[in-house]
């Protein structure tokens, strides 16, 4: 039922209310001032003022990853929109549902090189699931409904809604659609029954089976059926970087993370299995290494994914199943009546245990210098494995993935596909807004943290008790590692020689700063941060070994069994 006439700005706010939005991350500017004026008048959602538009989108992204809801960001035209592009691309690569509202110059000025004008639709087209330019206020409500629907259904992703300023001023009768239907967009959720039966039979016939769990299992709410299937079958499970937490990492069936910095046992099992069930994963280069090497071993592959374009994209599969991960796994479970307990499966587990005995994640625990791995282990111990952990990108990201044993999905928040430095702190803000009473930790490096360090101001304004774990080795760690291995130790521009005093910097923003330099002080400092300073942001500067590398490592272009172990 239509209400009295509303302005476009009022319509935007009403649409957000209708979608149940509770938090919007943004930064005002001329093209969106009408919307901000309406935000001022309402109390249906909270607006979080960031200090940079990139951070707004990262925060909305992490909010979505942690909650499963559509994240919302609001930025102005021109540089506001271009600053947001890195965040949009980050969400696109990891299939995160966002609605990003961008301001635009008035419709009559579009294409005239007006002040703060950019072609937002053209710029974002390669890194969005879809985008809209709304030139008529009468189309605004339906467009917003479509944006939320497209973002959240099928393979999720970011949707940009670009709104010229005059559209936010113009008026029309408002009625928010209950649903939308688009002839060209009909995502599949239910898998093909025949393929599901084939998959179940193939799993029961397997002698060396493996479950390969990707980010789609987390985003598709597939953690529970993944756990049920793995326990019913007794099969080994390994996860991608994005799939961590879908299956409990401390569980003996879990072989750990796969890929370039995955465990020896996970990678060897992936290479030598005879039946592989890929769940919401895409066989990307950082997981299987060289496809030719991967293809040398004969195996039958079942691939479940909501996105048909991801199936057989890099690796040919035998049983493709297009559908929502949770629904397909539930259907497979109904097809499996017995529990395999064969001599072949026992022999396969015996081989896996031999690989596991390599203890590929061991490190020097007697070092007089803090080892970054030890910091993450201590963090896991102090938090009981119950924290939300965000990370930036680099060595610290891999150590977090290797040594923090995630027990639940949506607790590990990182930029996997794009690898965006500067993601960690604004991501932690998004999670902390969603779960104000939960422990939220940002694991970062001294290079990454400085890319969005201004968000310490946002954290102060909103009293966000994030714990920042800086693994400070004084170097761009992953760059230095690659230069050591592959560039004959020519350390070109990888050392940081003008670092700030992070303790004083944190205190200047009004937070608690700590500097930890001795291994014996690591755990006590963490305990103090989570007890005495539970309600404050604590910036913990751990001075770590600058020569430490991330192992195992598969060099670029090599295969899964060609790992460097130490």
MIDRENGU-360650 format. One record per residue (C-alpha): x, y, z. Coordinates in nm, 4 decimals. Layout:
X; Y; Z
...
// end
This chain:
0.0000; 0.0000; 0.0000
0.1451; 0.3354; -0.1073
0.2136; 0.6065; 0.1498
0.2098; 0.9810; 0.0917
0.4814; 1.1125; -0.1336
0.8348; 1.0879; -0.0017
1.1654; 1.2224; -0.1246
1.4200; 0.9836; -0.2689
1.6304; 1.0280; 0.0452
1.3353; 0.9295; 0.2631
1.2731; 0.6307; 0.0388
1.6309; 0.5087; 0.0804
1.5956; 0.5206; 0.4590
1.2531; 0.3518; 0.4496
1.3955; 0.0738; 0.2291
1.6771; 0.0104; 0.4755
1.4211; -0.0088; 0.7556
1.2099; -0.2520; 0.5531
1.5153; -0.4767; 0.5016
1.5796; -0.4858; 0.8764
1.9157; -0.3111; 0.8483
2.0615; -0.2306; 1.1915
2.3994; -0.0809; 1.0982
2.5182; 0.1320; 0.8052
2.8862; 0.2182; 0.7617
2.9625; 0.5348; 0.5721
3.1086; 0.8785; 0.5154
2.9049; 1.1838; 0.4073
2.9591; 1.4163; 0.1123
2.7670; 1.6599; -0.1016
2.5912; 1.4067; -0.3258
2.4459; 1.2130; -0.0311
2.3668; 1.4943; 0.2119
1.9932; 1.4553; 0.1557
2.0214; 1.0903; 0.2636
2.2305; 1.1867; 0.5659
1.9718; 1.4450; 0.6638
1.7090; 1.1706; 0.6717
1.9434; 0.9430; 0.8679
1.9653; 1.2184; 1.1296
1.5850; 1.2084; 1.1711
1.5485; 0.8321; 1.2206
1.6450; 0.5764; 1.4829
1.5768; 0.2500; 1.2996
1.9442; 0.1826; 1.2323
2.2785; 0.3091; 1.3573
2.5177; 0.4870; 1.1243
2.8885; 0.4348; 1.1915
3.1046; 0.7200; 1.0675
3.4357; 0.5782; 0.9452
3.7427; 0.7845; 0.8596
3.7883; 0.6510; 0.5034
3.5395; 0.5055; 0.2569
3.7476; 0.1921; 0.2021
3.7056; 0.1184; 0.5712
3.3272; 0.1632; 0.5434
3.3010; -0.1161; 0.2887
3.5457; -0.3434; 0.4743
3.3464; -0.2953; 0.7946
3.0171; -0.3710; 0.6175
3.1843; -0.6721; 0.4547
3.3024; -0.8154; 0.7882
2.9640; -0.7411; 0.9462
2.8118; -0.9597; 0.6753
3.0714; -1.2370; 0.7096
3.0134; -1.2571; 1.0842
2.6336; -1.2352; 1.0839
2.5266; -1.3781; 0.7484
2.3220; -1.0628; 0.6825
2.3652; -0.8193; 0.3939
2.6166; -0.5493; 0.4863
2.5405; -0.1884; 0.3942
2.7766; 0.0991; 0.3147
2.6990; 0.4557; 0.2110
2.9484; 0.6878; 0.0382
2.9386; 1.0019; -0.1703
3.0186; 1.0528; -0.5382
3.3576; 1.0869; -0.7046
3.6421; 1.0087; -0.4635
3.3946; 0.8624; -0.2146
3.2981; 0.6000; -0.4702
3.6526; 0.5379; -0.5938
3.7810; 0.5015; -0.2369
3.5165; 0.2339; -0.1878
3.6240; 0.0276; -0.4899
3.8930; -0.1703; -0.3051
3.6373; -0.2762; -0.0456
3.3860; -0.3655; -0.3167
3.6435; -0.5757; -0.5024
3.7424; -0.7473; -0.1772
3.3807; -0.8485; -0.1150
3.3334; -0.9566; -0.4764
3.6314; -1.1940; -0.4708
3.5072; -1.3590; -0.1502
3.1358; -1.3642; -0.2468
3.0165; -1.1385; 0.0354
2.6637; -0.9909; 0.0127
2.6758; -0.6113; 0.0315
2.4623; -0.3220; -0.0815
2.6833; -0.0188; -0.1401
2.4899; 0.3048; -0.1916
2.6898; 0.5693; -0.3757
2.5950; 0.9297; -0.4387
2.6116; 1.0707; -0.7897
2.6009; 1.4179; -0.9414
2.2560; 1.5377; -1.0580
2.1242; 1.3515; -1.3621
2.1537; 1.6585; -1.5862
2.5239; 1.6854; -1.4992
2.6164; 1.3209; -1.5646
2.8782; 1.3041; -1.8385
2.9618; 1.6750; -1.8058
3.2742; 1.6350; -1.5888
3.0868; 1.7853; -1.2977
3.2526; 1.8379; -0.9614
3.3133; 1.5016; -0.7913
3.1785; 1.3045; -1.0859
3.3050; 0.9609; -1.1847
3.1406; 0.6857; -1.3860
3.0686; 0.4697; -1.0821
2.8753; 0.2145; -1.2865
3.1594; 0.1735; -1.5338
3.4315; 0.1666; -1.2698
3.2610; -0.0935; -1.0515
3.1160; -0.3152; -1.3259
3.4075; -0.5657; -1.3214
3.3950; -0.6123; -0.9429
3.0263; -0.6259; -0.8521
2.7590; -0.8881; -0.8825
2.5388; -0.6143; -1.0288
2.5053; -0.2376; -1.0224
2.2260; 0.0144; -1.0803
2.2117; 0.3815; -1.1760
1.8738; 0.5148; -1.0577
1.7652; 0.8115; -1.2716
1.3981; 0.8157; -1.1718
1.2836; 0.8377; -0.8110
0.9850; 0.6167; -0.8987
1.2275; 0.3281; -0.9622
1.4216; 0.3704; -0.6402
1.2247; 0.1459; -0.4020
1.2095; -0.1466; -0.6457
1.5793; -0.1048; -0.7250
1.6695; -0.1211; -0.3569
1.4618; -0.4380; -0.3211
1.6387; -0.5911; -0.6195
1.9774; -0.4912; -0.4797
1.9227; -0.6759; -0.1515
1.7756; -0.9769; -0.3299
2.0608; -1.0065; -0.5801
2.3273; -0.9534; -0.3133
2.1968; -1.2305; -0.0869
2.0789; -1.5026; -0.3254
2.2663; -1.7500; -0.5437
2.6370; -1.6861; -0.5163
2.6370; -1.3774; -0.2928
2.8176; -1.0592; -0.3851
2.8245; -0.6803; -0.3660
2.5609; -0.4697; -0.5453
2.6116; -0.0975; -0.6056
2.3173; 0.1419; -0.6176
2.4289; 0.4757; -0.7655
2.1812; 0.7575; -0.6880
2.2077; 1.1078; -0.8391
2.1502; 1.3924; -0.5949
1.8368; 1.5201; -0.7656
1.6795; 1.1740; -0.7351
1.7212; 1.2000; -0.3572
1.5341; 1.5351; -0.3708
1.2515; 1.4360; -0.6055
0.9307; 1.2877; -0.4643
0.6919; 1.0051; -0.5421
0.4512; 0.7731; -0.3633
0.6402; 0.5054; -0.1679
0.5536; 0.1370; -0.1596
0.8221; -0.1184; -0.0858
0.7731; -0.4414; -0.2848
0.7275; -0.7604; -0.0838
0.9214; -0.9533; -0.3458
1.0850; -0.9091; -0.6837
1.1042; -1.1272; -0.9907
1.3671; -1.0906; -1.2617
1.3424; -1.2946; -1.5781
1.7194; -1.2989; -1.6257
1.8068; -1.3959; -1.2673
1.6788; -1.7220; -1.1238
1.9456; -1.8838; -0.9030
1.9244; -2.2547; -0.8362
1.9080; -2.3758; -0.4766
1.8033; -2.7416; -0.5018
2.0516; -2.9880; -0.6488
1.9733; -3.2431; -0.9188
1.8336; -3.5595; -0.7577
2.0122; -3.7967; -0.9949
2.3496; -3.6300; -0.9384
2.2966; -3.6397; -0.5628
2.2327; -4.0157; -0.5771
2.5486; -4.0616; -0.7876
2.7483; -3.8592; -0.5361
2.6226; -4.0635; -0.2412
2.7092; -4.3893; -0.4150
3.0539; -4.2647; -0.5107
3.1267; -4.1631; -0.1509
3.0242; -4.5057; -0.0218
3.2522; -4.6760; -0.2751
3.5563; -4.4613; -0.1920
3.8750; -4.6226; -0.0655
4.0705; -4.3010; -0.0111
3.8030; -4.0318; 0.0353
3.8387; -3.6682; 0.1294
3.6106; -3.3716; 0.1987
3.7438; -3.0427; 0.0575
3.5580; -2.7559; 0.2290
3.5622; -2.4025; 0.0924
3.4212; -2.0638; 0.1822
3.0891; -2.1533; 0.0246
3.0278; -2.3986; 0.3085
3.0504; -2.1076; 0.5531
2.8604; -1.8513; 0.3479
2.5988; -2.1098; 0.2489
2.5317; -2.2074; 0.6117
2.6631; -2.5531; 0.5397
2.8719; -2.6067; 0.8525
2.6204; -2.8300; 1.0301
2.5597; -3.0668; 0.7359
2.9354; -3.0726; 0.6650
2.9946; -3.1895; 1.0217
2.7104; -3.4408; 1.0062
2.8336; -3.5888; 0.6785
3.1972; -3.6078; 0.7881
3.1082; -3.7799; 1.1156
2.8643; -4.0198; 0.9536
3.1203; -4.1285; 0.6951
3.4345; -4.1022; 0.9099
3.6167; -3.9254; 0.6266
3.9074; -3.6808; 0.6570
3.8272; -3.3115; 0.6136
4.0475; -3.0245; 0.4970
3.9540; -2.6602; 0.4480
4.0584; -2.3719; 0.2327
4.1599; -2.0432; 0.3936
3.8006; -1.9251; 0.3559
3.6469; -2.2494; 0.4813
3.8163; -2.2568; 0.8220
3.5676; -2.3173; 1.1022
3.3114; -2.5015; 0.8929
3.4485; -2.8197; 1.0533
3.6049; -2.7921; 1.4027
3.9806; -2.7654; 1.3656
4.0715; -2.9476; 1.6888
3.8735; -3.2524; 1.5692
4.0999; -3.5492; 1.4783
3.9186; -3.5817; 1.1437
4.0361; -3.2336; 1.0491
4.3636; -3.2301; 0.8540
4.3916; -2.8527; 0.8653
4.4195; -2.5955; 0.5908
4.4930; -2.6815; 0.2292
4.7080; -2.5072; -0.0242
5.0176; -2.2930; -0.0534
5.0617; -2.2714; 0.3242
4.8459; -2.5690; 0.4143
4.9510; -2.8672; 0.6225
5.1516; -3.1545; 0.4800
4.8814; -3.4070; 0.5660
4.6026; -3.2001; 0.4056
4.7909; -3.1425; 0.0832
4.9137; -3.5003; 0.0510
4.5650; -3.6374; 0.1173
4.4211; -3.3970; -0.1397
4.6755; -3.5144; -0.3971
4.6367; -3.8890; -0.3347
4.2654; -3.9345; -0.2564
4.0517; -4.1414; -0.4956
3.7178; -3.9660; -0.4308
3.7089; -3.5943; -0.3561
3.3975; -3.4102; -0.2430
3.4464; -3.0365; -0.3048
3.1978; -2.8303; -0.1040
3.1666; -2.4623; -0.1930
3.5252; -2.4456; -0.3139
3.6726; -2.3426; -0.6486
4.0081; -2.5230; -0.6917
4.1904; -2.1910; -0.7099
4.5630; -2.1531; -0.7660
4.6465; -2.1057; -0.3983
4.4791; -2.4376; -0.3111
4.5745; -2.6957; -0.5748
4.8900; -2.5324; -0.7069
4.9612; -2.6393; -1.0637
4.6496; -2.8018; -1.2191
4.8703; -3.0250; -1.4365
5.0407; -3.1653; -1.1273
4.7044; -3.2072; -0.9549
4.5717; -3.3936; -1.2568
4.8517; -3.6526; -1.2526
4.6713; -3.8529; -0.9854
4.3478; -4.0233; -1.0913
4.0533; -3.9335; -0.8715
3.6803; -3.8918; -0.9072
3.5502; -3.5489; -0.8097
3.2088; -3.4442; -0.6824
3.1659; -3.0677; -0.6827
2.8851; -2.8836; -0.5012
2.8524; -2.5117; -0.5723
2.5694; -2.2634; -0.6001
2.7502; -2.0977; -0.8924
2.7520; -2.3153; -1.2063
3.0378; -2.1122; -1.3568
3.2695; -2.2295; -1.0773
3.2243; -2.5977; -1.1633
3.4883; -2.7471; -1.3966
3.6405; -2.3984; -1.4307
3.9948; -2.5073; -1.3421
3.9574; -2.8813; -1.2833
3.7244; -3.1209; -1.4644
3.4763; -3.2837; -1.2268
3.2809; -3.6085; -1.2571
2.9627; -3.5258; -1.0654
2.8651; -3.1573; -1.0803
2.5869; -3.0503; -0.8438
2.4574; -2.6942; -0.8709
2.2682; -2.5852; -0.5635
2.2809; -2.4375; -0.2162
2.5432; -2.6191; -0.0080
2.3201; -2.6784; 0.2931
2.0322; -2.8192; 0.0896
2.2520; -3.0432; -0.1261
2.4401; -3.1860; 0.1724
2.1131; -3.2562; 0.3530
1.9924; -3.4429; 0.0451
2.3158; -3.6437; 0.0255
2.2833; -3.7345; 0.3927
1.9375; -3.8809; 0.3305
2.0894; -4.1064; 0.0627
2.3545; -4.2510; 0.2957
2.2156; -4.5128; 0.5301
2.5225; -4.6985; 0.6516
2.8579; -4.5868; 0.7871
3.1628; -4.7088; 0.5930
3.4123; -4.8963; 0.8089
3.6242; -5.0764; 0.5552
3.9834; -5.2027; 0.5685
4.0622; -4.9612; 0.2845
3.9389; -4.6628; 0.4862
4.1423; -4.7760; 0.7885
4.4511; -4.8092; 0.5688
4.3877; -4.4605; 0.4302
4.3708; -4.3162; 0.7809
4.6935; -4.4984; 0.8696
4.8660; -4.3287; 0.5761
4.7251; -3.9913; 0.6775
4.8588; -4.0359; 1.0303
5.2059; -4.1011; 0.8853
5.1828; -3.7719; 0.6981
5.0516; -3.5991; 1.0099
5.3528; -3.7302; 1.2044
5.5729; -3.4956; 0.9984
5.4510; -3.2235; 1.2387
5.4786; -2.9654; 0.9634
5.3768; -2.6734; 1.1867
5.6562; -2.7176; 1.4391
5.8718; -2.4155; 1.5191
6.1540; -2.3215; 1.7566
5.9991; -2.2862; 2.0995
6.3319; -2.2098; 2.2702
6.4071; -1.8893; 2.0804
6.4946; -1.5824; 2.2898
6.3049; -1.3770; 2.0307
5.9260; -1.3910; 2.0157
5.8057; -1.6305; 1.7480
5.4872; -1.5086; 1.5780
5.3416; -1.8604; 1.5853
5.3741; -1.8613; 1.9642
5.1736; -1.5388; 1.9888
4.8834; -1.6890; 1.7932
4.8977; -2.0093; 2.0002
4.8866; -1.8052; 2.3201
4.5966; -1.6005; 2.1842
4.4059; -1.9230; 2.1134
4.4732; -2.0424; 2.4674
4.3755; -1.7169; 2.6368
4.0532; -1.6759; 2.4353
3.9602; -2.0435; 2.4538
3.9230; -2.0452; 2.0769
3.6060; -1.8368; 2.1065
3.7178; -1.5053; 1.9582
3.6210; -1.3502; 1.6305
3.9549; -1.3097; 1.4527
4.0081; -1.0675; 1.1664
4.3373; -1.0360; 0.9853
4.5181; -0.8278; 0.7330
4.7209; -0.9928; 0.4573
5.0682; -1.1405; 0.4726
5.2651; -1.3765; 0.6934
5.0566; -1.2892; 0.9999
4.7421; -1.3938; 0.8106
4.8863; -1.7381; 0.7382
5.0081; -1.7856; 1.0961
4.6613; -1.6912; 1.2215
4.5054; -1.9470; 0.9870
4.7532; -2.2174; 1.0879
4.7669; -2.1736; 1.4651
4.4280; -2.0387; 1.5752
4.2036; -2.3458; 1.5767
3.8589; -2.2253; 1.4754
3.5751; -2.4274; 1.6245
3.2849; -2.2484; 1.4570
3.2037; -2.0858; 1.1232
3.1977; -1.7087; 1.0689
3.4675; -1.6523; 1.3329
3.7586; -1.6183; 1.0866
3.7269; -1.2928; 0.8916
3.9944; -1.2244; 0.6304
4.0451; -1.1130; 0.2727
4.1140; -1.4346; 0.0831
4.0630; -1.3766; -0.2872
4.1844; -1.0184; -0.3290
4.4373; -1.0228; -0.0456
4.3675; -0.6688; 0.0737
4.6111; -0.5094; 0.3142
4.4265; -0.2658; 0.5402
4.1275; -0.4990; 0.5775
4.1849; -0.6157; 0.9345
4.1080; -0.3150; 1.1557
3.7904; -0.1949; 0.9793
3.6798; -0.5581; 0.9572
3.7182; -0.5869; 1.3338
3.5022; -0.2756; 1.3704
3.2259; -0.4365; 1.1655
3.2334; -0.7514; 1.3766
3.2446; -0.5548; 1.7016
2.9358; -0.3573; 1.5989
2.7531; -0.6824; 1.5240
2.8651; -0.8602; 1.8426
2.9493; -0.5963; 2.1045
2.9901; -0.8492; 2.3872
3.2144; -1.0954; 2.2015
3.5955; -1.0913; 2.2011
3.7137; -0.9448; 1.8691
4.0789; -0.9632; 1.7679
4.2626; -0.8105; 1.4728
4.5866; -0.9900; 1.3833
4.7979; -0.7629; 1.1674
5.1440; -0.6628; 1.0515
5.3209; -0.3302; 1.0722
5.2747; -0.2773; 0.6972
4.9052; -0.3624; 0.6801
4.7917; -0.1802; 0.9929
4.9157; 0.1555; 0.8661
4.6916; 0.1364; 0.5592
4.3766; 0.2043; 0.7617
4.5165; 0.2964; 1.1010
4.3018; 0.6105; 1.1054
4.0109; 0.3854; 1.2020
4.1484; 0.3843; 1.5563
3.9548; 0.7112; 1.5725
3.6300; 0.5336; 1.4785
3.7022; 0.2688; 1.7405
3.7445; 0.5395; 2.0031
3.4201; 0.7130; 1.9093
3.2210; 0.3910; 1.9402
3.4198; 0.2465; 2.2334
3.4991; -0.0760; 2.0475
3.7074; -0.3059; 2.2729
3.9040; -0.4653; 1.9895
4.2369; -0.6276; 2.0676
4.4930; -0.5482; 1.7973
4.7676; -0.8111; 1.7792
5.0551; -0.6591; 1.5822
5.3137; -0.9210; 1.4825
5.5839; -0.6635; 1.4253
5.8890; -0.8018; 1.2461
5.9905; -0.4667; 1.0987
5.9514; -0.5907; 0.7423
5.6914; -0.6596; 0.4761
5.7091; -1.0228; 0.5771
5.5601; -1.2164; 0.2868
5.7389; -0.9930; 0.0356
6.0672; -1.0550; 0.2171
6.0007; -1.4310; 0.2274
5.9457; -1.4481; -0.1472
6.2544; -1.2324; -0.2064
6.4567; -1.4716; 0.0092
6.3299; -1.7821; -0.1711
6.2978; -1.6659; -0.5301
6.4935; -1.3410; -0.5759
6.8337; -1.4406; -0.4331
6.7770; -1.2318; -0.1190
6.7465; -0.9023; -0.3058
6.5256; -0.7300; -0.0508
6.3903; -0.4542; -0.2703
6.1719; -0.2125; -0.0720
6.0550; -0.4791; 0.1711
6.2078; -0.3372; 0.4879
6.0264; -0.0700; 0.6860
6.2785; 0.1702; 0.8354
6.0568; 0.4474; 0.9684
5.7976; 0.2759; 1.1845
5.6103; 0.4835; 1.4413
5.6038; 0.4122; 1.8103
5.2824; 0.2102; 1.7973
5.2317; 0.2274; 2.1730
5.2363; 0.6070; 2.1722
5.0266; 0.6145; 1.8547
4.7570; 0.3983; 2.0111
4.7610; 0.6142; 2.3235
4.7334; 0.9286; 2.1098
4.4046; 0.7903; 1.9773
4.2904; 0.7310; 2.3358
4.3539; 0.3568; 2.3549
4.5775; 0.1289; 2.5612
4.9170; 0.0598; 2.4047
5.1512; -0.2268; 2.4960
5.4934; -0.3286; 2.3669
5.5950; -0.6914; 2.4256
5.9528; -0.7967; 2.3525
6.0188; -1.1179; 2.5519
5.8656; -1.4616; 2.4895
5.7851; -1.5071; 2.8579
5.5732; -1.1898; 2.8541
5.3462; -1.2945; 2.5666
5.0778; -1.4864; 2.7534
5.0681; -1.2550; 3.0612
5.0245; -0.9535; 2.8318
4.7360; -1.1212; 2.6502
4.5700; -1.2168; 2.9782
4.6007; -0.8575; 3.0985
4.4498; -0.7242; 2.7738
4.1468; -0.9539; 2.7990
4.0902; -0.9041; 3.1728
4.2114; -0.5692; 3.3076
4.1381; -0.3957; 2.9775
3.8423; -0.6044; 2.8665
3.6321; -0.2988; 2.7749
3.9069; -0.1048; 2.5986
4.0856; -0.1266; 2.2670
4.4334; -0.2621; 2.3372
4.7026; -0.2228; 2.0739
4.9606; -0.4962; 2.1418
5.2922; -0.4480; 1.9630
5.4695; -0.7860; 1.9696
5.8301; -0.7555; 1.8495
5.8838; -1.0800; 1.6587
6.1642; -1.2613; 1.4778
6.2252; -1.0793; 1.1468
6.3704; -1.3909; 0.9799
6.0791; -1.6236; 1.0494
5.9109; -1.7725; 0.7416
5.5717; -1.9329; 0.6891
5.6021; -2.3098; 0.6421
5.4946; -2.5300; 0.4745
5.5067; -2.3468; 0.1439
5.4299; -2.4551; -0.2107
5.6222; -2.2343; -0.4557
5.4140; -2.0711; -0.7276
5.3669; -2.3054; -1.0218
5.4481; -2.6175; -0.8216
5.2194; -2.9006; -0.7164
5.0594; -3.0016; -0.3882
5.3255; -3.2605; -0.3063
5.6144; -3.0221; -0.3832
5.6112; -2.8470; -0.0470
5.8977; -2.6726; 0.1266
5.8665; -2.7947; 0.4849
6.1410; -2.5967; 0.6593
// end
